[in-house]
Amino acid sequence: MRKIKFIHLSDIHIGLQTHGNINPATGKNTRLEDILKSLDFAFKYAKDESVDLVLIAGDIFHRENPQPTEEIEFSKRVLKLVQQSPARVVMVLGNHDYPSAGGKASAVEIFPALDIDLVTIARKPEFIKLDTKNGPVQIACVPWAGRSALLAKDEYKSLSSQEIQIEIEKRLISIIRDLSAKVDNVNPSIFVGHLAARDAKLSGTERDTLTTTDPIVPVSELSNTAFNYLALGHIHRYQDLNKDNAPPIVYSGSIERIDFTEEKEKKGFVFGQIVESATGWDCEYKFVETPARKFITIELDQSDLESDEDLEKRFNKEDYSDAVVRVRYKVSSPSDRVDEKRIKSLFGSAQTLKIEKIFDKHEKVMRQAGLSKTMGLIEALDKYIETKPELKDIADEMKTYAEKLIRDTNTRD
């Protein structure tokens, strides 16, 4: 009975420097070191498990022109992996990997230039068959579908952004269907793609970076039984869009936290195996966490800094050691000073520390008006009107309408 083992990772983002600093011992940015540490963990896992395939679903680099150091660090790890293990490596290009100028090579494409036949990079949709130590595997590759190729054609230059999005989505669906039609039932098959799937739960990062014009593929088009596993990249949150059904449609998520929007998310990769059975091929997998850097947010206000003893009890330095820490310090006025020295003494063991002064205007208005969350609505309205002289002439009318709204609401309930 044949068994194909693989790891699936994506969104490595080598070159990310946000919330990092220079490590004086190495001269490297600490965020680069974080990412390489998690990548080393994933590749060691692949070697220890003697996997047949390492699938990288795009966004290897954070920007289209990575620094030479970043390219070298990634390249030597891939070389070491294929030299010291039986794994074949398959990568598809993500949106961060593509050069903005047409015709230029991506930084990821260094491997074909070095004539490394154990590494396959897909810049365009293609169907490949690879021989592994445990037999042939079919892989459908779909890199990021950018707009540049479409806009280069005269017939599409006059289209609106929405029309271009629809056209790309149609093409993606057609490509997926065409690739699935090439699959045979004799050998295991895997889909590797960098794309946005409808109904995927976005990581905090994507809420800010995904645009309304990004092409989106329906899950129904991906849920194709021609494939035994779908390895997706682009969304940084780990999830299975077809859980408890076949085939698994999985975003492995990023291997490191990008910023504080991903603070609460687990980071890692997927280890899986496709096993031959009497009825065909069955896939099982699990999520493996990487040693990603912790991101921690601390909420403080002025009263918190008045008692040294309480603060020492609340905040153990070891809990924040080597973490990226953000202190959100709430003030009553933008001009209020922040005791940064005291805060730094509490969280000095953090890998990086950011102090944000937060002015909550709503809370300030409540205090100035003498409002309380336990007040009745009419009482609270009276207090509010007292602070607004311009409302004096219509105060009675406002209270009459408020009382009517309260009665109507109570009647409906």
Residue pairs with C-beta under 8 A, 6 or more apart in sequence:
1 275
1 276
1 277
2 134
2 135
2 188
2 275
2 276
3 134
3 273
3 274
3 275
3 276
4 52
4 53
4 132
4 134
4 135
4 137
4 188
4 273
4 274
5 49
5 50
5 51
5 52
5 53
5 134
5 271
5 272
5 273
6 51
6 52
6 53
6 54
6 55
6 190
6 229
6 231
6 271
6 272
6 273
6 274
7 42
7 45
7 46
7 49
7 51
7 53
7 54
7 55
7 269
7 270
7 271
7 272
7 288
8 55
8 57
8 192
8 229
8 231
8 250
8 252
8 269
8 270
8 272
8 285
9 42
9 54
9 55
9 56
9 57
9 252
9 255
9 269
9 270
10 56
10 57
10 58
10 59
10 94
10 194
10 231
10 232
10 233
10 234
10 251
10 252
10 253
10 254
11 57
11 58
11 59
11 94
11 233
11 234
11 236
11 253
11 254
11 255
12 35
12 39
12 56
12 59
12 60
12 61
12 74
12 254
12 255
12 256
13 35
13 59
13 61
13 62
13 96
13 254
13 256
13 258
14 32
14 35
14 36
14 39
14 60
14 61
14 62
14 66
14 70
14 73
14 74
15 32
15 61
15 62
15 63
15 66
15 67
15 70
16 31
16 32
16 35
16 62
16 256
16 258
17 29
17 31
17 32
18 31
18 258
18 259
19 31
19 259
19 295
19 324
19 352
19 354
20 29
20 30
20 31
20 32
20 34
20 352
21 29
21 30
21 352
22 28
22 29
22 30
23 29
23 30
23 33
26 33
28 69
30 351
30 352
31 256
31 293
32 69
32 70
32 73
34 256
34 292
34 293
35 255
35 256
36 73
36 77
37 291
38 255
38 256
38 267
38 290
38 291
38 292
39 74
39 77
39 255
40 77
41 290
41 291
42 255
42 268
42 269
42 288
42 290
43 54
43 77
43 80
43 81
45 269
45 271
45 288
46 54
46 81
46 85
46 87
47 81
47 84
47 85
47 87
49 271
50 85
50 86
51 85
51 86
51 87
51 271
52 86
52 87
52 88
52 132
52 133
52 134
52 137
53 87
53 88
53 89
53 90
53 130
53 132
53 137
53 139
53 190
54 81
54 87
54 88
54 89
54 90
55 90
55 139
55 190
55 192
55 231
56 89
56 90
56 91
56 92
56 233
57 92
57 94
57 192
57 193
57 194
57 231
57 232
57 233
57 234
57 252
58 91
58 92
58 93
58 94
58 95
58 96
58 97
58 143
58 144
58 194
58 233
58 234
59 94
59 95
59 96
59 97
59 194
59 233
59 234
60 74
60 91
60 94
60 96
60 97
60 107
60 108
61 70
61 71
61 74
61 96
61 97
61 107
61 108
62 96
63 96
64 96
64 97
64 98
64 99
64 100
64 106
64 107
65 99
65 107
66 107
71 107
71 110
75 110
75 111
78 89
78 111
78 119
79 116
81 87
81 89
82 88
82 89
82 116
82 118
82 119
86 132
86 133
87 118
88 118
88 119
88 120
88 130
88 132
89 118
89 119
89 120
90 120
90 122
90 128
90 130
90 139
90 141
90 192
91 108
91 119
91 120
91 121
91 122
92 121
92 122
92 141
92 142
92 143
92 144
92 192
92 193
92 194
92 233
93 106
93 108
93 121
93 122
93 123
93 143
93 144
93 194
94 143
94 144
94 194
94 233
94 234
95 144
95 146
95 194
95 234
97 106
97 107
97 108
97 144
98 106
98 144
98 146
98 148
99 105
99 106
100 148
102 148
102 149
102 152
105 113
106 121
106 123
108 121
109 121
109 123
111 119
111 121
112 119
112 121
120 128
120 130
120 141
122 128
122 141
122 142
122 143
122 192
123 143
124 143
125 140
125 141
125 142
125 143
125 175
125 179
126 141
127 138
127 139
127 140
127 141
127 179
127 182
128 138
128 139
128 141
129 136
129 137
129 138
129 139
129 187
130 136
130 137
130 139
135 187
136 187
137 187
137 188
137 189
137 190
138 182
138 183
138 184
138 187
138 188
138 189
138 190
139 189
139 190
139 191
139 192
140 176
140 179
140 180
140 182
140 183
140 189
140 190
140 191
140 192
140 193
140 227
141 192
141 193
142 172
142 175
142 176
142 179
142 191
142 192
142 193
142 194
142 195
143 193
143 194
144 194
144 195
144 234
145 168
145 171
145 172
145 195
145 215
147 164
147 168
150 156
150 164
150 167
150 168
151 157
151 164
156 164
156 167
159 167
161 213
162 213
164 213
165 213
165 214
165 215
168 215
169 215
169 216
169 217
172 195
172 215
172 217
173 217
173 218
173 221
176 191
176 217
176 221
176 222
176 224
177 221
179 191
180 191
180 224
180 226
180 227
181 226
183 189
183 226
183 227
185 280
188 228
188 274
188 276
188 281
189 226
189 227
189 228
189 281
190 227
190 228
190 229
190 230
190 231
190 274
191 222
191 224
191 227
191 229
191 230
191 231
192 231
193 230
193 231
193 232
193 233
194 232
194 233
194 234
195 215
195 217
195 232
195 234
196 210
196 214
196 215
196 216
196 217
196 234
196 235
197 216
197 217
197 218
197 219
197 222
197 232
197 235
197 241
197 249
197 251
198 216
198 217
198 218
198 219
199 219
199 241
200 235
200 237
200 239
200 241
200 251
201 235
201 237
201 239
202 210
202 235
202 237
203 235
203 236
203 237
203 253
203 254
203 258
203 261
203 262
203 265
204 259
204 260
204 261
204 262
204 263
204 265
205 236
205 258
205 259
205 261
205 262
206 235
206 236
207 261
208 261
219 241
219 242
219 249
222 230
222 241
222 242
222 249
223 242
223 245
223 247
223 249
224 247
225 246
225 247
227 247
228 246
228 247
228 274
228 281
228 282
228 283
229 247
229 248
229 250
229 272
229 274
229 283
229 285
230 242
230 247
230 248
230 249
230 250
231 250
231 252
231 270
232 249
232 250
232 251
232 252
233 251
233 252
234 251
235 251
235 253
236 251
236 253
236 254
236 258
236 262
236 265
237 251
237 253
237 262
237 265
238 250
238 251
238 252
238 253
238 265
238 266
238 267
238 268
238 270
238 287
239 250
239 251
239 253
240 248
240 249
240 250
241 249
241 250
241 251
242 248
242 249
246 282
246 283
247 283
248 272
248 283
248 285
250 270
250 285
252 268
252 269
252 270
252 287
253 265
253 266
253 267
253 268
254 262
254 267
255 267
255 268
255 269
255 290
255 292
256 267
256 290
256 292
256 293
257 263
257 265
257 267
257 292
257 293
257 295
257 324
259 295
260 295
260 297
260 324
260 326
262 295
263 295
263 296
263 297
266 287
266 289
267 289
267 290
267 292
268 287
268 288
268 289
268 290
268 292
269 287
269 288
269 290
270 285
270 286
270 287
270 288
271 285
271 286
271 288
272 283
272 284
272 285
272 286
273 283
273 284
273 285
274 281
274 282
274 283
275 281
275 282
275 283
275 284
293 322
293 323
293 324
293 351
294 322
294 323
294 324
295 323
295 324
295 326
296 319
296 320
296 323
296 324
296 325
296 326
297 325
297 326
297 327
297 328
298 315
298 325
298 326
298 327
298 328
298 347
299 328
299 330
300 327
300 328
300 329
300 330
300 343
301 329
301 330
301 331
302 330
302 331
302 332
302 336
304 310
304 311
305 311
305 339
305 342
305 343
311 346
315 346
315 347
317 346
317 347
317 348
317 349
318 349
320 347
320 349
320 350
321 349
321 350
322 349
322 350
322 351
323 350
323 351
324 350
324 351
324 352
324 354
325 347
325 350
325 351
325 352
325 353
325 354
326 353
326 354
326 355
326 356
327 343
327 347
327 353
327 354
327 355
327 356
328 356
328 358
329 338
329 343
329 355
329 356
329 357
329 358
330 358
330 359
330 360
330 363
331 338
331 357
331 358
331 359
332 359
332 363
332 364
332 367
333 359
333 364
334 357
334 359
336 357
338 355
338 357
340 355
343 353
343 355
344 353
347 353
365 371
368 387
369 383
369 384
369 386
369 387
370 383
370 386
371 380
371 383
371 384
372 380
375 383
377 402
377 406
378 399
378 402
378 403
378 406
381 398
381 399
381 402
382 399
385 391
385 392
385 395
385 398
391 398
